[in-house]
């Protein structure tokens, strides 16, 4: 998420959190601030992402709401249910929504769904187009909600320009996500999320990531570079072309790969555990 989007998210969350204790108040807040429009059939259409993270006074959402981007409802702890006819074209974040116990059958999410790890929510088949990620409380691999929202923007930008190492590196540097050291290493000072960046075919050698590296569904990526060091977790689920790992790879955290993958994990390169992902949920081997 860029700085403007971040500030917009905080502003929106504050304004709507203060007036959105009814559907009417929430709708009015969205319309007055120019974040959406009403169609002839009464649907509330949000032309981009809507971030309501932490808006603790929001108890309900308008029916037939369409969000043409991500919908972040994380930590909306007064929200008891989702409305009928909700359509989210991006990702839906319900982590921290402890009162929501079920999802409407007509819910449609084109992207991913994030829910709490210990949630009892049953996810009906066919309502989520992407994956279901279960989040922990603090810095579980799929958590850090602000980072996750920022990831969507980053993945889109780099996915469009990262078909060569040079362009990928340029994209990372131009956007302030990393720096080059004197020995030519590309250092990422935090997590780097490239999930779904389908044009990324290779990564720079001697890359150091001071956080998680999410390469899930980078289906054009054929190999990992020599000298790659990840201080957090490494996600390779959906990377079907990667058949082996470099012997000098070092991952301090956990490794996520597809269940049924032929990847052999050499001893000593993973500091944490190896998790095998299957469809929507993760299972520890």
C-alpha positions as CSV (number, residue, x, y, z in Angstrom):
1,X,0.0,0.0,0.0
2,X,1.5,3.4,-0.9
3,X,1.5,6.3,1.5
4,X,-1.6,8.0,0.1
5,X,-3.6,4.7,0.3
6,X,-2.4,4.2,3.9
7,X,-3.5,7.6,5.0
8,X,-6.8,7.2,3.2
9,X,-7.2,3.8,5.0
10,X,-6.7,5.4,8.4
11,X,-9.0,8.4,7.6
12,X,-11.7,6.2,6.3
13,X,-11.5,3.8,9.2
14,X,-11.7,6.7,11.7
15,X,-14.6,8.5,10.0
16,X,-16.6,5.4,9.4
17,X,-15.8,4.0,12.8
18,X,-17.2,7.1,14.3
19,X,-20.5,7.2,12.4
20,X,-21.0,3.7,11.0
21,X,-22.9,2.2,13.9
22,X,-25.9,1.8,11.5
23,X,-26.1,0.8,7.9
24,X,-27.5,4.3,7.1
25,X,-24.6,6.0,8.9
26,X,-22.0,3.9,7.2
27,X,-23.6,4.3,3.7
28,X,-23.9,8.1,4.3
29,X,-20.2,8.3,5.4
30,X,-19.1,6.4,2.3
31,X,-21.2,8.6,-0.1
32,X,-20.4,11.9,1.5
33,X,-16.7,11.2,1.3
34,X,-16.8,10.2,-2.3
35,X,-15.8,6.6,-1.7
36,X,-18.8,5.0,-3.4
37,X,-22.0,5.5,-5.3
38,X,-25.5,4.1,-5.3
39,X,-26.9,2.4,-8.4
40,X,-30.5,2.3,-9.6
41,X,-31.1,-1.1,-7.9
42,X,-29.9,0.2,-4.5
43,X,-26.4,-1.4,-4.6
44,X,-23.6,0.5,-3.0
45,X,-20.6,0.4,-5.3
46,X,-17.1,1.1,-4.1
47,X,-14.9,1.8,-7.1
48,X,-11.7,0.8,-5.3
49,X,-10.5,-0.8,-2.1
50,X,-12.3,-0.1,1.2
51,X,-10.3,-0.3,4.5
52,X,-12.3,-0.4,7.7
53,X,-9.7,-2.1,9.8
54,X,-10.4,-1.4,13.5
55,X,-13.7,0.5,12.9
56,X,-15.1,-1.0,16.1
57,X,-18.5,0.8,15.9
58,X,-19.4,-0.8,12.5
59,X,-22.1,-3.4,13.4
60,X,-23.5,-4.1,9.9
61,X,-22.8,-3.4,6.2
62,X,-25.3,-2.4,3.4
63,X,-26.8,-5.3,1.4
64,X,-25.8,-5.8,-2.2
65,X,-22.5,-3.9,-1.7
66,X,-19.9,-4.3,-4.4
67,X,-16.2,-3.5,-3.7
68,X,-14.1,-3.2,-6.8
69,X,-10.9,-3.9,-4.8
70,X,-10.0,-5.3,-1.4
71,X,-12.3,-5.1,1.6
72,X,-10.4,-5.0,4.9
73,X,-12.7,-5.6,7.9
74,X,-10.0,-6.8,10.2
75,X,-10.7,-6.1,13.9
76,X,-14.2,-4.9,13.3
77,X,-15.1,-6.6,16.5
78,X,-18.7,-5.4,16.6
79,X,-19.6,-6.8,13.2
80,X,-21.8,-9.8,13.7
81,X,-22.4,-10.9,10.1
82,X,-21.8,-10.1,6.4
83,X,-24.7,-8.7,4.3
84,X,-26.6,-10.6,1.6
85,X,-25.3,-9.9,-1.9
86,X,-21.8,-8.8,-0.9
87,X,-19.3,-8.9,-3.8
88,X,-15.6,-8.3,-3.3
89,X,-13.5,-8.1,-6.5
90,X,-10.2,-8.3,-4.5
91,X,-9.4,-9.8,-1.2
92,X,-11.6,-10.0,1.9
93,X,-9.9,-9.7,5.4
94,X,-12.1,-11.0,8.3
95,X,-9.3,-11.6,10.8
96,X,-10.3,-10.3,14.2
97,X,-14.0,-10.4,13.4
98,X,-14.8,-12.7,16.3
99,X,-18.6,-12.3,16.2
100,X,-18.9,-13.6,12.6
101,X,-19.7,-17.3,12.7
102,X,-20.9,-18.0,9.2
103,X,-20.8,-16.5,5.7
104,X,-23.8,-15.8,3.5
105,X,-24.2,-18.3,0.6
106,X,-24.4,-15.6,-2.0
107,X,-21.1,-14.0,-0.9
108,X,-18.6,-13.8,-3.7
109,X,-14.9,-13.0,-3.2
110,X,-12.7,-13.0,-6.4
111,X,-9.5,-12.9,-4.4
112,X,-8.3,-14.4,-1.1
113,X,-10.1,-14.7,2.2
114,X,-8.3,-14.1,5.5
115,X,-9.9,-15.5,8.7
116,X,-8.5,-16.2,12.2
117,X,-6.6,-19.4,12.6
118,X,-9.0,-20.7,15.3
119,X,-12.1,-19.4,13.6
120,X,-15.2,-21.7,13.4
121,X,-16.3,-20.1,10.2
122,X,-17.2,-22.7,7.6
123,X,-16.3,-21.5,4.1
124,X,-18.9,-22.8,1.5
125,X,-17.4,-24.2,-1.7
126,X,-17.4,-21.8,-4.6
127,X,-17.7,-18.4,-2.8
128,X,-13.9,-17.7,-2.7
129,X,-12.0,-17.4,-6.0
130,X,-8.6,-17.4,-4.5
131,X,-7.3,-19.1,-1.3
132,X,-8.3,-19.1,2.3
133,X,-5.5,-17.9,4.6
134,X,-5.8,-18.6,8.3
135,X,-4.1,-15.8,10.4
136,X,-2.6,-16.0,13.9
137,X,-2.6,-13.2,16.5
138,X,0.8,-11.6,16.0
139,X,3.3,-12.4,13.3
140,X,2.1,-15.7,12.0
141,X,3.1,-16.0,8.3
142,X,-0.2,-14.8,6.9
143,X,-0.8,-12.1,9.4
144,X,0.4,-8.5,9.6
145,X,-2.7,-7.1,8.0
146,X,-1.2,-3.8,6.9
147,X,1.6,-5.7,5.3
148,X,-0.9,-8.0,3.6
149,X,-2.8,-5.0,2.1
150,X,0.5,-3.4,1.1
151,X,1.4,-6.7,-0.5
152,X,-1.5,-6.6,-3.0
153,X,-0.2,-3.3,-4.4
154,X,3.4,-4.5,-4.5
155,X,2.6,-7.7,-6.2
156,X,0.6,-5.9,-8.9
157,X,3.4,-3.4,-9.6
158,X,6.2,-6.0,-9.7
159,X,4.1,-8.5,-11.5
160,X,3.8,-6.1,-14.3
161,X,7.4,-5.2,-14.6
162,X,9.4,-8.0,-13.2
163,X,10.0,-10.4,-16.1
164,X,13.7,-9.9,-15.8
165,X,16.1,-9.6,-12.9
166,X,17.0,-6.1,-14.0
167,X,13.4,-4.8,-14.1
168,X,12.4,-6.6,-10.9
169,X,15.4,-5.0,-9.1
170,X,14.6,-1.6,-10.6
171,X,11.0,-1.9,-9.5
172,X,12.0,-2.8,-5.9
173,X,14.5,0.1,-5.7
174,X,12.3,2.7,-7.4
175,X,9.5,2.0,-4.9
176,X,11.8,2.1,-1.9
177,X,11.4,-1.5,-0.9
178,X,15.1,-2.3,-1.0
179,X,18.7,-1.2,-1.4
180,X,21.8,-2.4,-3.2
181,X,24.9,-3.0,-1.1
182,X,28.5,-2.5,-2.2
183,X,28.9,-6.2,-3.1
184,X,25.8,-6.1,-5.3
185,X,23.4,-7.8,-2.9
186,X,19.8,-6.6,-3.0
187,X,18.6,-6.1,0.6
188,X,14.9,-5.9,1.4
189,X,14.6,-4.4,4.9
190,X,11.2,-6.0,5.5
191,X,8.9,-8.6,4.0
192,X,8.5,-8.9,0.2
193,X,5.2,-10.2,-1.1
194,X,5.1,-11.3,-4.8
195,X,2.2,-13.6,-4.6
196,X,0.6,-14.1,-8.0
197,X,3.3,-12.0,-9.8
198,X,3.1,-14.3,-12.8
199,X,5.7,-12.4,-15.0
200,X,8.5,-12.9,-12.5
201,X,10.8,-15.5,-14.0
202,X,13.9,-15.0,-11.9
203,X,15.2,-13.3,-8.8
204,X,18.5,-11.5,-8.2
205,X,21.4,-13.5,-6.8
206,X,22.5,-12.8,-3.2
207,X,19.2,-11.4,-2.3
208,X,18.6,-10.8,1.5
209,X,15.0,-10.4,2.8
210,X,14.7,-9.2,6.4
211,X,11.2,-10.7,6.7
212,X,8.9,-13.1,4.8
213,X,9.3,-13.8,1.1
214,X,6.0,-14.8,-0.4
215,X,6.4,-16.2,-3.9
216,X,3.2,-18.2,-3.9
217,X,1.6,-18.7,-7.4
218,X,4.6,-17.2,-9.2
219,X,4.0,-19.8,-11.8
220,X,6.7,-18.6,-14.2
221,X,9.5,-18.8,-11.6
222,X,11.7,-21.7,-12.5
223,X,14.4,-21.6,-9.8
224,X,15.6,-19.7,-6.8
225,X,18.8,-17.7,-7.1
226,X,22.1,-18.6,-5.5
227,X,22.8,-16.9,-2.2
228,X,19.2,-16.2,-1.3
229,X,18.7,-15.5,2.5
230,X,15.3,-15.1,4.0
231,X,15.1,-14.1,7.7
232,X,11.4,-14.9,8.0
233,X,9.3,-17.5,6.1
234,X,9.5,-18.5,2.5
235,X,6.3,-19.4,0.6
236,X,6.7,-21.5,-2.6
237,X,3.2,-22.9,-2.8
238,X,1.9,-22.8,-6.4
239,X,5.5,-22.5,-7.8
240,X,5.1,-25.6,-9.9
241,X,8.2,-25.1,-12.0
242,X,10.6,-25.1,-9.1
243,X,12.0,-28.6,-8.8
244,X,14.9,-28.1,-6.5
245,X,16.3,-25.7,-3.9
246,X,19.9,-24.2,-4.1
247,X,22.2,-25.7,-1.5
248,X,23.2,-22.2,-0.3
249,X,19.6,-21.2,0.4
250,X,19.0,-20.1,4.0
251,X,15.6,-19.6,5.5
252,X,15.4,-18.8,9.2
253,X,11.7,-19.3,9.4
254,X,9.3,-21.8,7.9
255,X,9.0,-23.1,4.3
256,X,5.7,-23.5,2.5
257,X,5.5,-25.9,-0.5
258,X,2.7,-27.7,-2.3
259,X,1.5,-31.0,-1.0
260,X,2.7,-33.6,-3.5
261,X,5.6,-31.4,-4.6
262,X,8.8,-33.2,-5.8
263,X,11.0,-30.6,-4.2
264,X,13.7,-32.1,-2.0
265,X,14.5,-30.0,1.0
266,X,18.2,-30.4,1.9
267,X,19.0,-30.7,5.5
268,X,20.1,-27.5,7.3
269,X,18.7,-24.9,4.9
270,X,15.4,-24.3,6.9
271,X,15.5,-23.0,10.4
272,X,11.8,-23.6,11.1
273,X,9.5,-26.2,9.8
274,X,8.3,-27.3,6.4
275,X,4.5,-26.9,5.8
276,X,2.8,-28.6,2.9
277,X,-0.1,-26.5,1.5
278,X,-3.2,-28.2,0.0
279,X,-5.8,-26.0,-1.8
280,X,-7.0,-23.5,0.9
281,X,-5.5,-24.8,4.1
282,X,-2.0,-25.5,5.4
283,X,-1.2,-28.9,7.0
284,X,2.0,-29.5,8.8
285,X,3.8,-32.6,7.7
